[in-house]
Amino acid sequence: MQPPENPNNSENNDMSKPMDGDETKIPGMSSDATVQTTAVDNAAPTLEQQLKEAETKAAEHYDAWVRAKAETENIRKRAQTDVTNAHKYAIENFSNALLDVMDSLDAALAIENATIESYKNGMELTHKQLLSAFDKFGISVINPKEEKFDPHQHQAMCMVDSELAPNTVVQVMQKGYKLQDRILRPALVSVSKTAEA
C-alpha cells in the first residue's frame, strides 16, 4: 500500500520548479540577485554633484552680492557728488541775475564825460535791475516805517519820543531783507517810547 499523497507536498514541489513563462522580475535586480545601481544613480544626485551645485549657487550669490555692493557704492558716491555740487553751485542762477547788474555798473563807470544827472539815472536803472533780480529769487525788502515794532523782523537801535503810538517804528536806519520767510537781515530801526504820565 502506498502512503497517501500529501496535497501540500505536491504544491511545494511545484513551487520549487521555476516557471519559464510566469517568472517574476523585480526591477533593479538581476538573475544573480545583484542590485543594479544605474537607475538609482539617475534618481538621486551623489554628494559630489550636490557639492558642485552648492558651489555654483554660492558663486552666483557671491557675484550678485559683489555687484549689488558696487552699485550701492556708486549710488552713494553719485549722491555725495550731487550734494557737493548743490552746495557749490546753489546760487548759480542768482549769480547770473546779478551779472546784469554788474554789467550796468561797469557800463556806467566806463563813461568818461558823465554828468551827475546821467549817473543818477543810471543808478536808478541799476537799482531797478537789482530789485528785479531780488524779486525773481524771493528776496524782499523790509521797510517798516510807521509800522508796529516786530522783534522778529526789526532790530531796535534806540527809543525816541514820538507822537506815534508806543512801540511803533519811527525811523528806518537800514532796511532789512528776507528770503521767502527767512530773515536775511533785520531792519535797523528807532522805536517810539511809551508816553510817560
C-alpha positions in Angstrom: 0.0 0.0 0.0 1.2 3.3 -0.9 1.2 6.2 1.5 -1.4 8.8 0.7 -0.1 11.8 -1.1 0.0 14.9 0.8 -1.5 17.7 -1.2 0.8 20.2 0.5 3.8 18.4 -0.6 2.7 18.5 -4.2 2.3 22.2 -4.1 5.7 22.6 -2.6 7.2 20.5 -5.3 5.5 22.7 -7.9 6.8 25.9 -6.4 10.4 24.7 -6.3 10.3 24.3 -10.1 10.9 27.5 -12.0 8.1 28.6 -14.3 9.5 29.8 -17.5 6.6 31.9 -18.8 5.4 33.1 -15.4 8.8 34.2 -13.9 8.5 37.4 -11.9 11.3 40.0 -12.3 12.0 42.7 -9.8 13.2 46.0 -11.3 16.8 46.7 -10.5 17.5 43.0 -9.7 19.4 40.7 -12.0 19.0 37.0 -12.1 22.1 36.5 -10.0 20.4 38.6 -7.2 22.9 41.6 -7.5 21.5 45.1 -7.3 21.8 47.3 -10.4 22.7 50.9 -9.4 22.3 52.7 -12.8 18.6 53.5 -12.1 19.4 54.7 -8.6 22.2 57.0 -9.8 19.9 58.8 -12.1 17.2 59.3 -9.5 19.3 60.8 -6.6 22.4 63.0 -7.2 25.6 62.0 -5.4 27.2 64.1 -2.8 29.8 65.2 -5.3 27.0 66.5 -7.6 25.3 68.2 -4.7 28.6 69.9 -3.7 29.2 71.2 -7.2 25.6 72.6 -7.4 26.1 74.2 -4.0 29.4 75.7 -5.1 27.9 77.0 -8.3 25.0 78.6 -6.4 27.4 80.1 -3.8 29.5 81.6 -6.6 26.4 83.1 -8.2 25.2 84.5 -4.9 28.6 86.0 -4.2 28.8 87.5 -7.6 25.4 89.1 -7.2 26.4 90.4 -3.8 29.6 91.9 -5.1 27.6 93.6 -8.0 25.0 94.9 -5.5 27.7 96.2 -3.2 29.4 98.0 -6.1 26.1 99.5 -7.3 25.4 100.7 -3.8 28.8 102.3 -3.5 28.3 104.0 -6.9 24.9 105.4 -5.8 26.4 106.7 -2.6 29.3 108.4 -4.5 26.9 109.9 -7.0 24.6 111.2 -4.2 27.6 112.7 -2.4 28.8 114.4 -5.7 25.2 115.8 -6.2 25.1 117.2 -2.7 28.6 118.7 -3.1 27.6 120.3 -6.4 24.3 121.5 -4.9 26.2 123.3 -2.2 28.9 124.6 -4.6 26.5 125.8 -7.3 23.4 126.6 -5.3 23.5 130.3 -6.1 24.4 129.9 -9.8 21.0 131.2 -11.1 21.1 134.1 -8.7 24.7 134.9 -9.7 23.6 135.0 -13.4 20.9 137.5 -12.5 23.5 139.7 -10.6 25.8 139.7 -13.7 23.3 142.0 -15.5 23.6 144.4 -12.6 27.4 144.2 -12.7 27.3 144.9 -16.4 25.2 148.0 -15.9 27.7 149.3 -13.2 30.6 148.6 -15.5 28.9 150.5 -18.3 28.3 153.5 -16.0 31.9 153.6 -14.9 33.1 153.4 -18.5 31.5 156.7 -19.4 34.2 159.4 -19.3 32.1 162.6 -19.6 29.2 161.6 -17.5 27.1 164.2 -15.6 25.7 163.8 -12.2 22.2 163.6 -13.8 23.3 160.7 -16.1 24.9 158.9 -13.1 21.7 159.3 -11.1 19.6 157.9 -14.0 22.0 155.0 -14.4 21.9 154.3 -10.7 18.1 154.2 -10.7 18.0 151.8 -13.6 20.7 149.6 -11.9 18.7 149.7 -8.7 15.6 148.5 -10.6 17.6 145.7 -12.1 18.8 144.6 -8.7 15.3 144.7 -7.2 14.0 142.7 -10.2 16.7 140.1 -9.5 15.8 140.1 -5.8 12.1 139.7 -6.7 12.8 136.8 -9.1 14.5 134.8 -6.3 12.1 135.7 -3.5 14.2 138.3 -1.7 12.0 141.1 -0.4 12.8 144.4 1.4 11.8 145.0 5.0 11.0 148.7 5.3 8.7 149.1 8.3 8.4 152.9 8.7 5.3 153.7 10.9 4.5 150.0 11.4 4.3 148.2 14.7 7.7 147.0 16.0 8.2 143.3 15.3 11.3 141.9 17.1 11.4 139.0 14.6 12.0 141.4 11.7 13.3 144.6 13.3 16.2 145.4 15.5 15.6 148.4 17.7 18.6 150.7 17.9 17.1 153.3 20.2 13.8 154.5 21.7 12.6 158.1 20.8 9.8 160.4 21.9 7.2 160.5 19.2 3.6 161.4 18.5 3.1 157.8 17.1 1.7 155.0 19.2 4.1 153.3 21.6 6.3 150.5 20.0 5.9 152.0 16.5 8.8 152.3 14.1 9.6 156.0 13.8 12.7 155.8 11.5 14.4 153.0 9.5 18.1 153.5 9.7 18.9 150.5 7.5 16.4 148.4 5.5 16.1 144.7 6.2 15.8 141.8 3.8 14.2 138.4 3.9 14.4 135.4 1.6 10.9 133.9 1.4 10.1 133.6 5.1 13.6 133.6 6.4 15.2 136.9 7.7 18.5 137.6 6.0 19.0 140.8 7.9 16.6 142.6 10.3 15.8 146.3 9.7 17.6 148.7 12.0 15.0 151.0 13.4 14.2 153.6 16.1 11.1 152.9 18.1 8.6 155.3 19.8 8.6 155.3 23.6 5.6 154.7 25.8 4.2 158.1 26.9 5.2 158.9 30.5 2.4 160.1 32.8 
